[in-house]
Amino acid sequence: PPQTTHTCTHTHLHTRTQSSHITTSAFLSAPHRLYEAALYVFVFLWTPALERRAALSVTGSTTVGHGLVFSIFMLSKMAGSQAFHALSMRLSPAAILQVVFAGSAGCLASPLLTDSYERTLLAFCGFEALLGMYWPAIALLRCGALDDSQRASTMAVFRVLLNVLVITILPLAGGLPEGVAFSLGAGLLLVCL
């Protein structure tokens, strides 16, 4: 009967579409979760990293204006958002994410190469600027890959990976030497490439 054929065809197409969305969202979710795990490493380490470098500076000052540094980070993030807008006219969101992942890995690796407060702060500002490019790029990819009706539930399922990574990495990050923790964060970002 025609009704059965239509139903079978419709079910087959619906199943293929669902399978395609799951595969696409899985490939989209892994870099998203790895990037956010590296972000958490950064969030918990930027303060001690800058304080240690301030203590090593020529003046020996251990005072770091955390409020001012945080404000500079937010300005960097806004600049990154504007950079995304300018780059999105020439590059796809996926291409921008490749720049973000590579650049962010470099920024998180920079504390391994220098004990300079100023250079480390500049690298951290670069990380925040790239974060400002990351959020709109990943949001556009998610919108293209997931239907509105499925986006919230699918992303909630994939947040489990982030929670597992955070639960695993954060206790390690607090107990690991700074260089190892930043290497771990940079490594997570390189996996995204």
C-alpha positions, 0 to 999 in steps of 0.5 A: 500500500502507498501509505506504508511505502510513504511511512517507511520512506519517511521513517528511513529519511528521518532516521538518516537525518537523525543519524547525520545530526548525531554524527555532526553534533558529536564531531562538533561537540568534541572540540567544543568540550576540549576547548572548554576544558582547556579554558577551565585550566586557564581560568584556574591558573592565570592568577597564580601564573601572573602572581609568580611572574610578578614576584620574579620581576625586577621590582619584586612586587607581588601585587597584581591588580586582578581587577584590572587584569580581568578588565583587560581580559574582557576588552581582549574578548570584545576585540576578538568578537570584533575580529570574528566579525571582520574575519567571517566575511572572508573565512568560514566559522570552521576555518576561524576555529582552526585559527582559534585552536592553534592560536589558543594552544600557542597562547597557553604554551607561552608561559612555558617559554617565558617568566616575563610578567608582561609577555605572559599577560600579553599571551593571556590577552591573546587567549581571551581575544581568541576566546572572543572569536571562538564563541560566535564561531562555535555558535554558528556551527551549532546552529547549522548542525542542529535543529532548534528543536534538538539543540538544547537536549543534544548539547545537554547530553554532550555537556557530560563530556565537559563535566567529566573532563573538568572533574578529571582535569581541575584536581590535577591542574591544582596539584600539577606544576604550572608547566605541566598544567599549561602543557595539558591545556595546550595539548587539549587545544591541539587535539581540536585541530 
